[in-house]
């Protein structure tokens, strides 16, 4: 019974460079799952490019993103949890952390633009933990690139082998449809933004004259392409997919709801059920009956009169039960929740129990930090919920001496939520905030004022990167800390950090202090990242 609950769950995320079609695909998947009835329901879930400095837009986005953080729906006998990943690059870190809570991803690539900058970074993060990837090449209704070229680009620039499971017949204005190489069926294209079912024609042998009747002169090209595809690409190896080494590829047009059903059907067939997670006491198996989970996202409540927040918990093993005490590992304290909720059919529902693979929302009054572990009593921590080395820095200067306590509290709480990273520099107890995007500073200033009543100036600091330092040579570290006093700081957990003024200075430090290791993600405790 318990294992059946686990086996029916698939928890995944959709990733893409902005504008490739993530939101559109999400919406179509929800249509199939019956979680929404009309197209357009998820559409507003993104910051339009023009609104990058608009406070109201940020607030609106925050409101929407609570509702779309997790979208659960049933499809056939599966329970699918789709975790939202913000598309805006300034919120990339939020996306990276969300990827720690999924078991697989669907990567959307725009057939016109191919592999883009954000695609590469996101796939890099997936590859850090060998997350299985299915690729959806979107916008076949536009005059996009040659599919063979696109696949070559994916293999070369993303460093992953591909295997097309469907093949497009022409593209742009003459796009006719896709041939499913897996089950030998032909799906003819018909632009349609809302319909969810269509006729699929079975063609077991491509030499059948029926193919010529159906697609005319494109039939020969398809025969040629398929022969080439079968010659070039090895047959689909599910084990290699599950190890994150081979990505099956589908072609389609999300906005026209074309190729989406094939994608979803294959997804539920091959995508992994909840996988084990690494912890300080070794891998935690989902079938282990003792409850455990971790917080990967914290979201402030929109109502400024209520300082409570919503912490998102990914359940890794055992059963979570409402009102039952669980152990907060970092604080070494037992807590319980009387109103945890899930997000079935995009509605917040109070839940009584939840299983591995599920993501639930917990009301929090400030006891959680990103990465916190909850267990059934044991003390251990899940690993691999990284912070990335920030690249933009501001010093926080208090402009209202009466509110310094509020400012301190606000900065600490916002950085607990993962909006930014917080460093303290001595002498003078200077507070430095580091982010990966400019937009976060606007969010921080706005929220400090509105939620904590604290006003501040954020003064630009000219650092290039913050790198965590580890070493076995304490003497060399002490030396470094003394000589570079104006360029070192401590993070929130008192780990030493080098605020490198330039790439060159960083390189010099690496050469001059060979026993120090400079890390670019906070995951240095569990993995070696000295890139
Ligand atoms: P994102 O979440 O990855 O940022 O992308 P989103 O789904 O918002 O899609 C970006 C744009 O691409 C949207 O157009 C969307 O309609 C369009 N799009 C998505 N799939 C397809 C497709 O298969 N073919 C074509 N031709 N376009 C597609 P927009 O103009 O930004 O928004 P809208 O005004 O159409 O809503």
Boltz pocket constraint, residues with backbone or C-beta under 6 A from the ligand:
constraints:
  - pocket:
      binder: B
      contacts: [[A, 16], [A, 17], [A, 18], [A, 19], [A, 20], [A, 21], [A, 22], [A, 23], [A, 24], [A, 25], [A, 43], [A, 45], [A, 46], [A, 87], [A, 138], [A, 139], [A, 140], [A, 141], [A, 142], [A, 252], [A, 253], [A, 254], [A, 255], [A, 256]]
      max_distance: 6.0
